[in-house]
Amino acid sequence: MAMLQESECRRQRRITCSLSVQLHAPSEDVLLFTYATNVSETGAFVRANRLLPIGTKVHVSLQPESFGGRVKL
């Protein structure tokens, strides 16, 4: 099986950032506080020490390091 380069897998350009992330998955009784290190129009990379099952509904609250307000998705 051939491995795809990262640039071949993404349709949207990723932007490097530093966002505080609060991720809440009520059905899994999980509340994580972590960081997103890059975002795009259709996704974000959030580092976490716990995997959630595919399809788990989550509530996400983002807070840019240089912004005082929160953005809820």
CHARMM internal coordinates of N, CA and C (Angstrom, degrees):
IC EDIT
DIST 1 N 1 CA 1.4474
DIST 1 CA 1 C 1.5307
ANGL 1 N 1 CA 1 C 107.51
DIST 1 C 2 N 1.3219
ANGL 1 CA 1 C 2 N 117.04
DIHE 1 N 1 CA 1 C 2 N 128.07
DIST 2 N 2 CA 1.4690
ANGL 1 C 2 N 2 CA 121.99
DIHE 1 CA 1 C 2 N 2 CA 179.73
DIST 2 CA 2 C 1.5194
ANGL 2 N 2 CA 2 C 109.98
DIHE 1 C 2 N 2 CA 2 C -80.58
DIST 2 C 3 N 1.3195
ANGL 2 CA 2 C 3 N 116.30
DIHE 2 N 2 CA 2 C 3 N 138.82
DIST 3 N 3 CA 1.4642
ANGL 2 C 3 N 3 CA 121.59
DIHE 2 CA 2 C 3 N 3 CA 177.46
DIST 3 CA 3 C 1.5219
ANGL 3 N 3 CA 3 C 109.36
DIHE 2 C 3 N 3 CA 3 C -87.37
DIST 3 C 4 N 1.3242
ANGL 3 CA 3 C 4 N 117.34
DIHE 3 N 3 CA 3 C 4 N 134.74
DIST 4 N 4 CA 1.4568
ANGL 3 C 4 N 4 CA 122.17
DIHE 3 CA 3 C 4 N 4 CA 176.83
DIST 4 CA 4 C 1.5128
ANGL 4 N 4 CA 4 C 109.90
DIHE 3 C 4 N 4 CA 4 C -86.12
DIST 4 C 5 N 1.3030
ANGL 4 CA 4 C 5 N 116.52
DIHE 4 N 4 CA 4 C 5 N 142.26
DIST 5 N 5 CA 1.4558
ANGL 4 C 5 N 5 CA 121.07
DIHE 4 CA 4 C 5 N 5 CA 173.32
DIST 5 CA 5 C 1.5277
ANGL 5 N 5 CA 5 C 107.97
DIHE 4 C 5 N 5 CA 5 C -70.22
DIST 5 C 6 N 1.3496
ANGL 5 CA 5 C 6 N 117.01
DIHE 5 N 5 CA 5 C 6 N 151.54
DIST 6 N 6 CA 1.4606
ANGL 5 C 6 N 6 CA 121.94
DIHE 5 CA 5 C 6 N 6 CA -179.10
DIST 6 CA 6 C 1.5206
ANGL 6 N 6 CA 6 C 111.30
DIHE 5 C 6 N 6 CA 6 C -53.07
DIST 6 C 7 N 1.3385
ANGL 6 CA 6 C 7 N 117.67
DIHE 6 N 6 CA 6 C 7 N -42.31
DIST 7 N 7 CA 1.4625
ANGL 6 C 7 N 7 CA 120.92
DIHE 6 CA 6 C 7 N 7 CA -177.79
DIST 7 CA 7 C 1.5205
ANGL 7 N 7 CA 7 C 111.84
DIHE 6 C 7 N 7 CA 7 C -64.85
DIST 7 C 8 N 1.3385
ANGL 7 CA 7 C 8 N 118.02
DIHE 7 N 7 CA 7 C 8 N -24.09
DIST 8 N 8 CA 1.4527
ANGL 7 C 8 N 8 CA 121.53
DIHE 7 CA 7 C 8 N 8 CA 179.89
DIST 8 CA 8 C 1.5295
ANGL 8 N 8 CA 8 C 111.72
DIHE 7 C 8 N 8 CA 8 C -80.65
DIST 8 C 9 N 1.3248
ANGL 8 CA 8 C 9 N 118.08
DIHE 8 N 8 CA 8 C 9 N -21.04
DIST 9 N 9 CA 1.4586
ANGL 8 C 9 N 9 CA 122.50
DIHE 8 CA 8 C 9 N 9 CA -175.63
DIST 9 CA 9 C 1.5210
ANGL 9 N 9 CA 9 C 113.18
DIHE 8 C 9 N 9 CA 9 C -86.98
DIST 9 C 10 N 1.3080
ANGL 9 CA 9 C 10 N 117.78
DIHE 9 N 9 CA 9 C 10 N -23.19
DIST 10 N 10 CA 1.4592
ANGL 9 C 10 N 10 CA 120.74
DIHE 9 CA 9 C 10 N 10 CA -173.30
DIST 10 CA 10 C 1.5176
ANGL 10 N 10 CA 10 C 111.43
DIHE 9 C 10 N 10 CA 10 C -104.91
DIST 10 C 11 N 1.3146
ANGL 10 CA 10 C 11 N 115.31
DIHE 10 N 10 CA 10 C 11 N 135.29
DIST 11 N 11 CA 1.4622
ANGL 10 C 11 N 11 CA 120.06
DIHE 10 CA 10 C 11 N 11 CA 176.22
DIST 11 CA 11 C 1.5183
ANGL 11 N 11 CA 11 C 111.57
DIHE 10 C 11 N 11 CA 11 C -90.67
DIST 11 C 12 N 1.3255
ANGL 11 CA 11 C 12 N 117.13
DIHE 11 N 11 CA 11 C 12 N -25.56
DIST 12 N 12 CA 1.4621
ANGL 11 C 12 N 12 CA 122.16
DIHE 11 CA 11 C 12 N 12 CA -178.75
DIST 12 CA 12 C 1.5247
ANGL 12 N 12 CA 12 C 109.85
DIHE 11 C 12 N 12 CA 12 C -109.78
DIST 12 C 13 N 1.3169
ANGL 12 CA 12 C 13 N 116.46
DIHE 12 N 12 CA 12 C 13 N 143.46
DIST 13 N 13 CA 1.4623
ANGL 12 C 13 N 13 CA 121.88
DIHE 12 CA 12 C 13 N 13 CA 178.35
DIST 13 CA 13 C 1.5325
ANGL 13 N 13 CA 13 C 109.90
DIHE 12 C 13 N 13 CA 13 C -69.13
DIST 13 C 14 N 1.3368
ANGL 13 CA 13 C 14 N 117.16
DIHE 13 N 13 CA 13 C 14 N 136.51
DIST 14 N 14 CA 1.4635
ANGL 13 C 14 N 14 CA 122.61
DIHE 13 CA 13 C 14 N 14 CA 176.93
DIST 14 CA 14 C 1.5227
ANGL 14 N 14 CA 14 C 109.66
DIHE 13 C 14 N 14 CA 14 C -90.28
DIST 14 C 15 N 1.3283
ANGL 14 CA 14 C 15 N 116.30
DIHE 14 N 14 CA 14 C 15 N 142.25
DIST 15 N 15 CA 1.4541
ANGL 14 C 15 N 15 CA 122.64
DIHE 14 CA 14 C 15 N 15 CA 178.05
DIST 15 CA 15 C 1.5256
ANGL 15 N 15 CA 15 C 107.88
DIHE 14 C 15 N 15 CA 15 C -116.20
DIST 15 C 16 N 1.3304
ANGL 15 CA 15 C 16 N 117.09
DIHE 15 N 15 CA 15 C 16 N 127.15
DIST 16 N 16 CA 1.4565
ANGL 15 C 16 N 16 CA 122.21
DIHE 15 CA 15 C 16 N 16 CA 178.28
DIST 16 CA 16 C 1.5232
ANGL 16 N 16 CA 16 C 109.04
DIHE 15 C 16 N 16 CA 16 C -69.12
DIST 16 C 17 N 1.3292
ANGL 16 CA 16 C 17 N 116.80
DIHE 16 N 16 CA 16 C 17 N 137.53
DIST 17 N 17 CA 1.4652
ANGL 16 C 17 N 17 CA 121.11
DIHE 16 CA 16 C 17 N 17 CA -177.81
DIST 17 CA 17 C 1.5219
ANGL 17 N 17 CA 17 C 109.17
DIHE 16 C 17 N 17 CA 17 C -155.11
DIST 17 C 18 N 1.3101
ANGL 17 CA 17 C 18 N 115.26
DIHE 17 N 17 CA 17 C 18 N 179.59
DIST 18 N 18 CA 1.4614
ANGL 17 C 18 N 18 CA 121.76
DIHE 17 CA 17 C 18 N 18 CA 172.01
DIST 18 CA 18 C 1.5206
ANGL 18 N 18 CA 18 C 106.62
DIHE 17 C 18 N 18 CA 18 C -139.75
DIST 18 C 19 N 1.3299
ANGL 18 CA 18 C 19 N 115.90
DIHE 18 N 18 CA 18 C 19 N 100.00
DIST 19 N 19 CA 1.4590
ANGL 18 C 19 N 19 CA 121.86
DIHE 18 CA 18 C 19 N 19 CA -178.46
DIST 19 CA 19 C 1.5161
ANGL 19 N 19 CA 19 C 109.80
DIHE 18 C 19 N 19 CA 19 C -119.35
DIST 19 C 20 N 1.3155
ANGL 19 CA 19 C 20 N 116.96
DIHE 19 N 19 CA 19 C 20 N 130.71
DIST 20 N 20 CA 1.4585
ANGL 19 C 20 N 20 CA 120.31
DIHE 19 CA 19 C 20 N 20 CA 170.42
DIST 20 CA 20 C 1.5251
ANGL 20 N 20 CA 20 C 106.62
DIHE 19 C 20 N 20 CA 20 C -73.01
DIST 20 C 21 N 1.3217
ANGL 20 CA 20 C 21 N 116.30
DIHE 20 N 20 CA 20 C 21 N 136.75
DIST 21 N 21 CA 1.4597
ANGL 20 C 21 N 21 CA 121.05
DIHE 20 CA 20 C 21 N 21 CA -177.60
DIST 21 CA 21 C 1.5203
ANGL 21 N 21 CA 21 C 109.38
DIHE 20 C 21 N 21 CA 21 C -127.42
DIST 21 C 22 N 1.3220
ANGL 21 CA 21 C 22 N 115.38
DIHE 21 N 21 CA 21 C 22 N 132.33
DIST 22 N 22 CA 1.4628
ANGL 21 C 22 N 22 CA 121.80
DIHE 21 CA 21 C 22 N 22 CA 169.84
DIST 22 CA 22 C 1.5195
ANGL 22 N 22 CA 22 C 105.18
DIHE 21 C 22 N 22 CA 22 C -112.87
DIST 22 C 23 N 1.3159
ANGL 22 CA 22 C 23 N 117.01
DIHE 22 N 22 CA 22 C 23 N 121.16
DIST 23 N 23 CA 1.4515
ANGL 22 C 23 N 23 CA 122.68
DIHE 22 CA 22 C 23 N 23 CA -176.81
DIST 23 CA 23 C 1.5202
ANGL 23 N 23 CA 23 C 107.99
DIHE 22 C 23 N 23 CA 23 C -119.15
DIST 23 C 24 N 1.3341
ANGL 23 CA 23 C 24 N 116.61
DIHE 23 N 23 CA 23 C 24 N 122.17
DIST 24 N 24 CA 1.4621
ANGL 23 C 24 N 24 CA 121.25
DIHE 23 CA 23 C 24 N 24 CA -178.21
DIST 24 CA 24 C 1.5248
ANGL 24 N 24 CA 24 C 108.86
DIHE 23 C 24 N 24 CA 24 C -120.70
DIST 24 C 25 N 1.3182
ANGL 24 CA 24 C 25 N 116.79
DIHE 24 N 24 CA 24 C 25 N 122.00
DIST 25 N 25 CA 1.4647
ANGL 24 C 25 N 25 CA 123.24
DIHE 24 CA 24 C 25 N 25 CA 176.54
DIST 25 CA 25 C 1.5272
ANGL 25 N 25 CA 25 C 107.68
DIHE 24 C 25 N 25 CA 25 C -117.86
DIST 25 C 26 N 1.3415
ANGL 25 CA 25 C 26 N 117.12
DIHE 25 N 25 CA 25 C 26 N 89.46
DIST 26 N 26 CA 1.4710
ANGL 25 C 26 N 26 CA 120.35
DIHE 25 CA 25 C 26 N 26 CA -175.27
DIST 26 CA 26 C 1.5298
ANGL 26 N 26 CA 26 C 114.34
DIHE 25 C 26 N 26 CA 26 C -56.58
DIST 26 C 27 N 1.3320
ANGL 26 CA 26 C 27 N 117.72
DIHE 26 N 26 CA 26 C 27 N -39.34
DIST 27 N 27 CA 1.4710
ANGL 26 C 27 N 27 CA 119.50
DIHE 26 CA 26 C 27 N 27 CA -177.22
DIST 27 CA 27 C 1.5293
ANGL 27 N 27 CA 27 C 112.33
DIHE 26 C 27 N 27 CA 27 C -67.33
DIST 27 C 28 N 1.3250
ANGL 27 CA 27 C 28 N 117.35
DIHE 27 N 27 CA 27 C 28 N -22.05
DIST 28 N 28 CA 1.4674
ANGL 27 C 28 N 28 CA 121.71
DIHE 27 CA 27 C 28 N 28 CA 179.51
DIST 28 CA 28 C 1.5248
ANGL 28 N 28 CA 28 C 111.58
DIHE 27 C 28 N 28 CA 28 C -103.69
DIST 28 C 29 N 1.3291
ANGL 28 CA 28 C 29 N 117.32
DIHE 28 N 28 CA 28 C 29 N 2.23
DIST 29 N 29 CA 1.4695
ANGL 28 C 29 N 29 CA 123.03
DIHE 28 CA 28 C 29 N 29 CA -177.53
DIST 29 CA 29 C 1.5280
ANGL 29 N 29 CA 29 C 110.58
DIHE 28 C 29 N 29 CA 29 C 53.31
DIST 29 C 30 N 1.3598
ANGL 29 CA 29 C 30 N 115.27
DIHE 29 N 29 CA 29 C 30 N 49.27
DIST 30 N 30 CA 1.4649
ANGL 29 C 30 N 30 CA 121.96
DIHE 29 CA 29 C 30 N 30 CA -176.35
DIST 30 CA 30 C 1.5229
ANGL 30 N 30 CA 30 C 109.83
DIHE 29 C 30 N 30 CA 30 C -123.78
DIST 30 C 31 N 1.3324
ANGL 30 CA 30 C 31 N 115.49
DIHE 30 N 30 CA 30 C 31 N 133.87
DIST 31 N 31 CA 1.4603
ANGL 30 C 31 N 31 CA 122.82
DIHE 30 CA 30 C 31 N 31 CA 171.49
DIST 31 CA 31 C 1.5245
ANGL 31 N 31 CA 31 C 106.35
DIHE 30 C 31 N 31 CA 31 C -134.36
DIST 31 C 32 N 1.3386
ANGL 31 CA 31 C 32 N 116.17
DIHE 31 N 31 CA 31 C 32 N 114.44
DIST 32 N 32 CA 1.4573
ANGL 31 C 32 N 32 CA 121.25
DIHE 31 CA 31 C 32 N 32 CA -177.48
DIST 32 CA 32 C 1.5228
ANGL 32 N 32 CA 32 C 110.37
DIHE 31 C 32 N 32 CA 32 C -114.52
DIST 32 C 33 N 1.3128
ANGL 32 CA 32 C 33 N 116.25
DIHE 32 N 32 CA 32 C 33 N 141.95
DIST 33 N 33 CA 1.4577
ANGL 32 C 33 N 33 CA 123.15
DIHE 32 CA 32 C 33 N 33 CA 171.87
DIST 33 CA 33 C 1.5197
ANGL 33 N 33 CA 33 C 105.80
DIHE 32 C 33 N 33 CA 33 C -118.06
DIST 33 C 34 N 1.3317
ANGL 33 CA 33 C 34 N 116.73
DIHE 33 N 33 CA 33 C 34 N 117.14
DIST 34 N 34 CA 1.4559
ANGL 33 C 34 N 34 CA 120.74
DIHE 33 CA 33 C 34 N 34 CA -174.68
DIST 34 CA 34 C 1.5228
ANGL 34 N 34 CA 34 C 109.92
DIHE 33 C 34 N 34 CA 34 C -151.95
DIST 34 C 35 N 1.3283
ANGL 34 CA 34 C 35 N 117.04
DIHE 34 N 34 CA 34 C 35 N -160.99
DIST 35 N 35 CA 1.4644
ANGL 34 C 35 N 35 CA 121.80
DIHE 34 CA 34 C 35 N 35 CA -178.47
DIST 35 CA 35 C 1.5141
ANGL 35 N 35 CA 35 C 111.07
DIHE 34 C 35 N 35 CA 35 C -132.63
DIST 35 C 36 N 1.3282
ANGL 35 CA 35 C 36 N 115.73
DIHE 35 N 35 CA 35 C 36 N 146.59
DIST 36 N 36 CA 1.4631
ANGL 35 C 36 N 36 CA 122.57
DIHE 35 CA 35 C 36 N 36 CA 168.64
DIST 36 CA 36 C 1.5228
ANGL 36 N 36 CA 36 C 106.06
DIHE 35 C 36 N 36 CA 36 C -100.15
DIST 36 C 37 N 1.3192
ANGL 36 CA 36 C 37 N 115.70
DIHE 36 N 36 CA 36 C 37 N 135.81
DIST 37 N 37 CA 1.4578
ANGL 36 C 37 N 37 CA 119.36
DIHE 36 CA 36 C 37 N 37 CA -177.61
DIST 37 CA 37 C 1.5181
ANGL 37 N 37 CA 37 C 113.31
DIHE 36 C 37 N 37 CA 37 C -108.94
DIST 37 C 38 N 1.3302
ANGL 37 CA 37 C 38 N 117.10
DIHE 37 N 37 CA 37 C 38 N -13.55
DIST 38 N 38 CA 1.4579
ANGL 37 C 38 N 38 CA 119.81
DIHE 37 CA 37 C 38 N 38 CA 171.89
DIST 38 CA 38 C 1.5208
ANGL 38 N 38 CA 38 C 109.21
DIHE 37 C 38 N 38 CA 38 C -156.82
DIST 38 C 39 N 1.3268
ANGL 38 CA 38 C 39 N 116.00
DIHE 38 N 38 CA 38 C 39 N 151.28
DIST 39 N 39 CA 1.4568
ANGL 38 C 39 N 39 CA 122.24
DIHE 38 CA 38 C 39 N 39 CA -178.59
DIST 39 CA 39 C 1.5258
ANGL 39 N 39 CA 39 C 109.53
DIHE 38 C 39 N 39 CA 39 C -136.82
DIST 39 C 40 N 1.3260
ANGL 39 CA 39 C 40 N 115.01
DIHE 39 N 39 CA 39 C 40 N 159.80
DIST 40 N 40 CA 1.4583
ANGL 39 C 40 N 40 CA 121.94
DIHE 39 CA 39 C 40 N 40 CA 172.55
DIST 40 CA 40 C 1.5183
ANGL 40 N 40 CA 40 C 106.97
DIHE 39 C 40 N 40 CA 40 C -140.62
DIST 40 C 41 N 1.2984
ANGL 40 CA 40 C 41 N 116.01
DIHE 40 N 40 CA 40 C 41 N -178.29
DIST 41 N 41 CA 1.4653
ANGL 40 C 41 N 41 CA 120.40
DIHE 40 CA 40 C 41 N 41 CA 179.03
DIST 41 CA 41 C 1.5293
ANGL 41 N 41 CA 41 C 111.49
DIHE 40 C 41 N 41 CA 41 C -63.14
DIST 41 C 42 N 1.3260
ANGL 41 CA 41 C 42 N 117.36
DIHE 41 N 41 CA 41 C 42 N -27.15
DIST 42 N 42 CA 1.4628
ANGL 41 C 42 N 42 CA 120.85
DIHE 41 CA 41 C 42 N 42 CA -174.47
DIST 42 CA 42 C 1.5286
ANGL 42 N 42 CA 42 C 115.20
DIHE 41 C 42 N 42 CA 42 C -117.68
DIST 42 C 43 N 1.3387
ANGL 42 CA 42 C 43 N 117.90
DIHE 42 N 42 CA 42 C 43 N 6.03
DIST 43 N 43 CA 1.4537
ANGL 42 C 43 N 43 CA 117.30
DIHE 42 CA 42 C 43 N 43 CA -179.24
DIST 43 CA 43 C 1.5044
ANGL 43 N 43 CA 43 C 113.28
DIHE 42 C 43 N 43 CA 43 C -176.38
DIST 43 C 44 N 1.3239
ANGL 43 CA 43 C 44 N 114.76
DIHE 43 N 43 CA 43 C 44 N 178.39
DIST 44 N 44 CA 1.4637
ANGL 43 C 44 N 44 CA 121.68
DIHE 43 CA 43 C 44 N 44 CA 178.61
DIST 44 CA 44 C 1.5248
ANGL 44 N 44 CA 44 C 108.10
DIHE 43 C 44 N 44 CA 44 C -150.97
DIST 44 C 45 N 1.3322
ANGL 44 CA 44 C 45 N 115.54
DIHE 44 N 44 CA 44 C 45 N 151.62
DIST 45 N 45 CA 1.4551
ANGL 44 C 45 N 45 CA 120.18
DIHE 44 CA 44 C 45 N 45 CA 173.31
DIST 45 CA 45 C 1.5164
ANGL 45 N 45 CA 45 C 107.55
DIHE 44 C 45 N 45 CA 45 C -98.91
DIST 45 C 46 N 1.3299
ANGL 45 CA 45 C 46 N 115.78
DIHE 45 N 45 CA 45 C 46 N 116.96
DIST 46 N 46 CA 1.4657
ANGL 45 C 46 N 46 CA 122.16
DIHE 45 CA 45 C 46 N 46 CA 179.71
DIST 46 CA 46 C 1.5251
ANGL 46 N 46 CA 46 C 107.28
DIHE 45 C 46 N 46 CA 46 C -118.82
DIST 46 C 47 N 1.3153
ANGL 46 CA 46 C 47 N 116.25
DIHE 46 N 46 CA 46 C 47 N 120.71
DIST 47 N 47 CA 1.4577
ANGL 46 C 47 N 47 CA 120.79
DIHE 46 CA 46 C 47 N 47 CA 179.93
DIST 47 CA 47 C 1.5325
ANGL 47 N 47 CA 47 C 108.70
DIHE 46 C 47 N 47 CA 47 C -81.71
DIST 47 C 48 N 1.3320
ANGL 47 CA 47 C 48 N 116.24
DIHE 47 N 47 CA 47 C 48 N 131.65
DIST 48 N 48 CA 1.4644
ANGL 47 C 48 N 48 CA 120.46
DIHE 47 CA 47 C 48 N 48 CA 179.54
DIST 48 CA 48 C 1.5188
ANGL 48 N 48 CA 48 C 109.06
DIHE 47 C 48 N 48 CA 48 C -146.39
DIST 48 C 49 N 1.3158
ANGL 48 CA 48 C 49 N 116.11
DIHE 48 N 48 CA 48 C 49 N 156.02
DIST 49 N 49 CA 1.4619
ANGL 48 C 49 N 49 CA 120.65
DIHE 48 CA 48 C 49 N 49 CA -179.99
DIST 49 CA 49 C 1.5261
ANGL 49 N 49 CA 49 C 112.06
DIHE 48 C 49 N 49 CA 49 C -98.30
DIST 49 C 50 N 1.3388
ANGL 49 CA 49 C 50 N 116.54
DIHE 49 N 49 CA 49 C 50 N 10.26
DIST 50 N 50 CA 1.4594
ANGL 49 C 50 N 50 CA 120.51
DIHE 49 CA 49 C 50 N 50 CA 179.42
DIST 50 CA 50 C 1.5215
ANGL 50 N 50 CA 50 C 108.94
DIHE 49 C 50 N 50 CA 50 C -139.33
DIST 50 C 51 N 1.3246
ANGL 50 CA 50 C 51 N 116.56
DIHE 50 N 50 CA 50 C 51 N 131.15
DIST 51 N 51 CA 1.4555
ANGL 50 C 51 N 51 CA 121.29
DIHE 50 CA 50 C 51 N 51 CA 176.69
DIST 51 CA 51 C 1.5200
ANGL 51 N 51 CA 51 C 109.29
DIHE 50 C 51 N 51 CA 51 C -89.18
DIST 51 C 52 N 1.3213
ANGL 51 CA 51 C 52 N 116.03
DIHE 51 N 51 CA 51 C 52 N 142.53
DIST 52 N 52 CA 1.4563
ANGL 51 C 52 N 52 CA 121.71
DIHE 51 CA 51 C 52 N 52 CA 175.03
DIST 52 CA 52 C 1.5219
ANGL 52 N 52 CA 52 C 108.44
DIHE 51 C 52 N 52 CA 52 C -108.69
DIST 52 C 53 N 1.3230
ANGL 52 CA 52 C 53 N 117.70
DIHE 52 N 52 CA 52 C 53 N 149.08
DIST 53 N 53 CA 1.4649
ANGL 52 C 53 N 53 CA 119.73
DIHE 52 CA 52 C 53 N 53 CA 178.11
DIST 53 CA 53 C 1.5317
ANGL 53 N 53 CA 53 C 110.91
DIHE 52 C 53 N 53 CA 53 C -60.42
DIST 53 C 54 N 1.3283
ANGL 53 CA 53 C 54 N 116.29
DIHE 53 N 53 CA 53 C 54 N 145.12
DIST 54 N 54 CA 1.4656
ANGL 53 C 54 N 54 CA 120.81
DIHE 53 CA 53 C 54 N 54 CA 176.47
DIST 54 CA 54 C 1.5183
ANGL 54 N 54 CA 54 C 108.55
DIHE 53 C 54 N 54 CA 54 C -56.99
DIST 54 C 55 N 1.3224
ANGL 54 CA 54 C 55 N 116.47
DIHE 54 N 54 CA 54 C 55 N 134.94
DIST 55 N 55 CA 1.4590
ANGL 54 C 55 N 55 CA 121.92
DIHE 54 CA 54 C 55 N 55 CA 179.13
DIST 55 CA 55 C 1.5177
ANGL 55 N 55 CA 55 C 114.16
DIHE 54 C 55 N 55 CA 55 C 93.09
DIST 55 C 56 N 1.3392
ANGL 55 CA 55 C 56 N 118.00
DIHE 55 N 55 CA 55 C 56 N -3.62
DIST 56 N 56 CA 1.4610
ANGL 55 C 56 N 56 CA 121.38
DIHE 55 CA 55 C 56 N 56 CA 178.93
DIST 56 CA 56 C 1.5217
ANGL 56 N 56 CA 56 C 109.51
DIHE 55 C 56 N 56 CA 56 C -63.92
DIST 56 C 57 N 1.3118
ANGL 56 CA 56 C 57 N 116.78
DIHE 56 N 56 CA 56 C 57 N 129.01
DIST 57 N 57 CA 1.4616
ANGL 56 C 57 N 57 CA 120.84
DIHE 56 CA 56 C 57 N 57 CA 176.94
DIST 57 CA 57 C 1.5246
ANGL 57 N 57 CA 57 C 108.72
DIHE 56 C 57 N 57 CA 57 C -80.15
DIST 57 C 58 N 1.3369
ANGL 57 CA 57 C 58 N 115.82
DIHE 57 N 57 CA 57 C 58 N 132.48
DIST 58 N 58 CA 1.4518
ANGL 57 C 58 N 58 CA 121.08
DIHE 57 CA 57 C 58 N 58 CA -178.80
DIST 58 CA 58 C 1.5232
ANGL 58 N 58 CA 58 C 110.61
DIHE 57 C 58 N 58 CA 58 C -129.94
DIST 58 C 59 N 1.3113
ANGL 58 CA 58 C 59 N 115.86
DIHE 58 N 58 CA 58 C 59 N 153.37
DIST 59 N 59 CA 1.4610
ANGL 58 C 59 N 59 CA 123.52
DIHE 58 CA 58 C 59 N 59 CA 171.88
DIST 59 CA 59 C 1.5249
ANGL 59 N 59 CA 59 C 105.38
DIHE 58 C 59 N 59 CA 59 C -106.58
DIST 59 C 60 N 1.3275
ANGL 59 CA 59 C 60 N 116.26
DIHE 59 N 59 CA 59 C 60 N 128.33
DIST 60 N 60 CA 1.4567
ANGL 59 C 60 N 60 CA 121.07
DIHE 59 CA 59 C 60 N 60 CA -175.43
DIST 60 CA 60 C 1.5192
ANGL 60 N 60 CA 60 C 109.54
DIHE 59 C 60 N 60 CA 60 C -119.63
DIST 60 C 61 N 1.3190
ANGL 60 CA 60 C 61 N 116.54
DIHE 60 N 60 CA 60 C 61 N 132.33
DIST 61 N 61 CA 1.4567
ANGL 60 C 61 N 61 CA 122.97
DIHE 60 CA 60 C 61 N 61 CA 174.20
DIST 61 CA 61 C 1.5220
ANGL 61 N 61 CA 61 C 107.13
DIHE 60 C 61 N 61 CA 61 C -123.43
DIST 61 C 62 N 1.3424
ANGL 61 CA 61 C 62 N 116.51
DIHE 61 N 61 CA 61 C 62 N 122.99
DIST 62 N 62 CA 1.4586
ANGL 61 C 62 N 62 CA 122.40
DIHE 61 CA 61 C 62 N 62 CA -178.49
DIST 62 CA 62 C 1.5117
ANGL 62 N 62 CA 62 C 109.80
DIHE 61 C 62 N 62 CA 62 C -109.72
DIST 62 C 63 N 1.3166
ANGL 62 CA 62 C 63 N 116.14
DIHE 62 N 62 CA 62 C 63 N 142.10
DIST 63 N 63 CA 1.4513
ANGL 62 C 63 N 63 CA 120.85
DIHE 62 CA 62 C 63 N 63 CA 175.63
DIST 63 CA 63 C 1.5181
ANGL 63 N 63 CA 63 C 109.25
DIHE 62 C 63 N 63 CA 63 C -138.74
DIST 63 C 64 N 1.3524
ANGL 63 CA 63 C 64 N 117.56
DIHE 63 N 63 CA 63 C 64 N 106.15
DIST 64 N 64 CA 1.4682
ANGL 63 C 64 N 64 CA 119.53
DIHE 63 CA 63 C 64 N 64 CA 176.65
DIST 64 CA 64 C 1.5171
ANGL 64 N 64 CA 64 C 110.07
DIHE 63 C 64 N 64 CA 64 C -59.78
DIST 64 C 65 N 1.3189
ANGL 64 CA 64 C 65 N 116.79
DIHE 64 N 64 CA 64 C 65 N 145.34
DIST 65 N 65 CA 1.4584
ANGL 64 C 65 N 65 CA 121.93
DIHE 64 CA 64 C 65 N 65 CA -178.85
DIST 65 CA 65 C 1.5279
ANGL 65 N 65 CA 65 C 112.81
DIHE 64 C 65 N 65 CA 65 C -58.10
DIST 65 C 66 N 1.3257
ANGL 65 CA 65 C 66 N 117.63
DIHE 65 N 65 CA 65 C 66 N -32.72
DIST 66 N 66 CA 1.4653
ANGL 65 C 66 N 66 CA 120.09
DIHE 65 CA 65 C 66 N 66 CA -176.10
DIST 66 CA 66 C 1.5268
ANGL 66 N 66 CA 66 C 112.63
DIHE 65 C 66 N 66 CA 66 C -102.70
DIST 66 C 67 N 1.3400
ANGL 66 CA 66 C 67 N 117.40
DIHE 66 N 66 CA 66 C 67 N 18.39
DIST 67 N 67 CA 1.4707
ANGL 66 C 67 N 67 CA 121.29
DIHE 66 CA 66 C 67 N 67 CA -176.68
DIST 67 CA 67 C 1.5073
ANGL 67 N 67 CA 67 C 108.64
DIHE 66 C 67 N 67 CA 67 C -128.29
DIST 67 C 68 N 1.3086
ANGL 67 CA 67 C 68 N 117.81
DIHE 67 N 67 CA 67 C 68 N 135.73
DIST 68 N 68 CA 1.4563
ANGL 67 C 68 N 68 CA 121.20
DIHE 67 CA 67 C 68 N 68 CA -176.13
DIST 68 CA 68 C 1.5219
ANGL 68 N 68 CA 68 C 114.26
DIHE 67 C 68 N 68 CA 68 C -82.72
DIST 68 C 69 N 1.3394
ANGL 68 CA 68 C 69 N 119.49
DIHE 68 N 68 CA 68 C 69 N -18.83
DIST 69 N 69 CA 1.4552
ANGL 68 C 69 N 69 CA 122.09
DIHE 68 CA 68 C 69 N 69 CA -176.42
DIST 69 CA 69 C 1.5071
ANGL 69 N 69 CA 69 C 112.34
DIHE 68 C 69 N 69 CA 69 C -95.47
DIST 69 C 70 N 1.3036
ANGL 69 CA 69 C 70 N 116.35
DIHE 69 N 69 CA 69 C 70 N 173.05
DIST 70 N 70 CA 1.4664
ANGL 69 C 70 N 70 CA 121.95
DIHE 69 CA 69 C 70 N 70 CA 177.55
DIST 70 CA 70 C 1.5206
ANGL 70 N 70 CA 70 C 109.24
DIHE 69 C 70 N 70 CA 70 C -112.44
DIST 70 C 71 N 1.3137
ANGL 70 CA 70 C 71 N 114.68
DIHE 70 N 70 CA 70 C 71 N 151.67
DIST 71 N 71 CA 1.4516
ANGL 70 C 71 N 71 CA 122.28
DIHE 70 CA 70 C 71 N 71 CA 176.06
DIST 71 CA 71 C 1.5159
ANGL 71 N 71 CA 71 C 106.78
DIHE 70 C 71 N 71 CA 71 C -119.66
DIST 71 C 72 N 1.3363
ANGL 71 CA 71 C 72 N 118.21
DIHE 71 N 71 CA 71 C 72 N 122.43
DIST 72 N 72 CA 1.4621
ANGL 71 C 72 N 72 CA 120.84
DIHE 71 CA 71 C 72 N 72 CA -179.90
DIST 72 CA 72 C 1.5156
ANGL 72 N 72 CA 72 C 109.17
DIHE 71 C 72 N 72 CA 72 C -105.11
DIST 72 C 73 N 1.3444
ANGL 72 CA 72 C 73 N 115.39
DIHE 72 N 72 CA 72 C 73 N 139.66
DIST 73 N 73 CA 1.4664
ANGL 72 C 73 N 73 CA 122.16
DIHE 72 CA 72 C 73 N 73 CA 177.75
DIST 73 CA 73 C 1.4967
ANGL 73 N 73 CA 73 C 109.38
DIHE 72 C 73 N 73 CA 73 C -117.15
END
COOR INIT
IC SEED 1 N 1 CA 1 C
IC BUILD
